[in-house]
Amino acid sequence: MPEIEIDPELCTKCGTCVSNCPVGIFQQDDDDSVPLVGDTDNCILCGMCVDNCPEDAVKHENF
């Protein structure tokens, strides 16, 4: 199972990970919050979250 984390120190809360995830792993309550990582069991290991984050704030293991 992949482990996905968002580094709150690097995250600018832009929502790119939310909008690029094809299975909706990420959730963002509002524009002022760091997105939350939901159920990674649904992750398809596409890497879109990592590849598209402009700040390299999305980290992963076991991909």
Secondary structure as the mmCIF struct_conf table of DSSP 4:
data_model
#
loop_
_struct_conf.conf_type_id
_struct_conf.id
_struct_conf.beg_label_comp_id
_struct_conf.beg_label_asym_id
_struct_conf.beg_label_seq_id
_struct_conf.end_label_comp_id
_struct_conf.end_label_asym_id
_struct_conf.end_label_seq_id
STRN STRN1 GLU A 3 ILE A 6
TURN_TY1_P TURN_TY1_P1 PRO A 8 LEU A 10
HELX_RH_AL_P HELX_RH_AL_P1 THR A 16 ASN A 20
TURN_TY1_P TURN_TY1_P2 PRO A 22 VAL A 23
STRN STRN2 PHE A 26 GLN A 27
BEND BEND1 ASP A 29 ASP A 30
TURN_TY1_P TURN_TY1_P3 ASP A 31 ASP A 32
BEND BEND2 SER A 33 SER A 33
HELX_LH_PP_P HELX_LH_PP_P1 VAL A 34 PRO A 35
STRN STRN3 LEU A 36 VAL A 37
HELX_RH_3T_P HELX_RH_3T_P1 THR A 40 ASN A 42
HELX_RH_AL_P HELX_RH_AL_P2 MET A 48 ASN A 52
TURN_TY1_P TURN_TY1_P4 PRO A 54 GLU A 55
STRN STRN4 VAL A 58 GLU A 61
#
